Amino acid sequence: MIAEIGTDIPKSIDILRNGGLVAIPTETVYGLAANGLNEIAVASIFAAKNRPFFDPLILHIGKPNMLNQLVSNVPQNAKKLMDAFWPGPLTFVLPKTKNVPDIVTAGQDSVAVRMPNHQTTLNLLNKIDFPLAAPSANPFGYVSPTSAAHVFDQLGAKIDYILDGGNCTVGLESTIISFMDESNPCILRLGGITKIEIENIIGPVNERIHQNSNPTAPGQLDQHYSPFCKLKELKNADAENLQNSTIVFYSPESNIHQQLINQKEILNFQALYFTENNTETQAASNLFSILRDLDAKGLSEVYFEWAPNEGLGLAINDRLKRAMTKRD
């Protein structure tokens, strides 16, 4: 059976209550959702995505009071960040309660929780009495989906329904911050909320964004978010290699674009852009769609320009580093 794409929230709820899988829209990417307290339903997420069980999931809630059944302690600084950024692309790793199945947390004593900022999914979440486990709705390791069509193309035959909420506005997964050590909060994944925004609320925080085995949060593996097309750094590439190539520039205003555009007719390259208007928010929103389009065009390799290494550009570059890691 091929999943239907639609906007039927009651149908989605009925499927979820019966242990099924529904792709849901969020502001970051589309998630593959199941009842987060139903071990069998959660196991079906791993099966549909071919996701390893050592990689923990994020639970999604619609109201802060649902935290009470999922986590045993919410430090004061975590509450400050929730007040500032929820609903939104910020996930908290906190001590879990016994209500949370081990399959959700990869057997760890912590659980990742967030409240997405998408009205369709908030409407759904606020009509059910359980959280939704919902990693990105794509085969494990591939580029995350930012539209219902992306989900349908790759998981349409493996899930029950795709709840269409339009294109994702942020386009990067949520930032993940751990409060397992209350006195030493630590960012485990860069995402839609920047480190500077967090530090403006609670002061300095650390980072630990790479763990190649037994990750403590999603998105920490070295190879992730990867198209089949091989990504190569544009910086320092020889002109001979750029002949008849495809280049994804950060924007038309970038210095390297200005340098190379004068040679476009000689090098005969095709130019694409992460952002046409030179904004990090547009670059973040476009990132995964562009990576998917490279595969759709059948390209074997592409040169790309890094984003400015600040603000959301740090998260964009994090995804690009993982995306360019060689597939097995």
Buried (B, 14 or more C-beta within 10 A) or exposed (E): EEBBBEBEBEBBBBBBBEBBBBBBBBBBBBBBBBBBBBBEBBBBBBEBBEBEEEBBBBBBBBEBEBBEBBBEEBBEBBBEBBEBBBBBBBBBBBBBBEBBBBBBBBEBEBBBBBBBBBEBBBBBBEEBEBBBBBBBBBBBBBBBBBBBBBBBEBBBEBBBBBBBBEBBBBBBBBBBBBBBEBEEBBBBBBBBBBBEBBEEBBEEBEEEBBBEEEBBBBBBBEBBBBBEBBBBEBEEBEEEEBEEBBBBBBBBEBEBBEEBBEEEEEBEBEEBBBBEEBEBBBBBBBBBBBBBBBEEEEBEEBBBBBBBEEBBBBBBBBBBBBBBBEEE
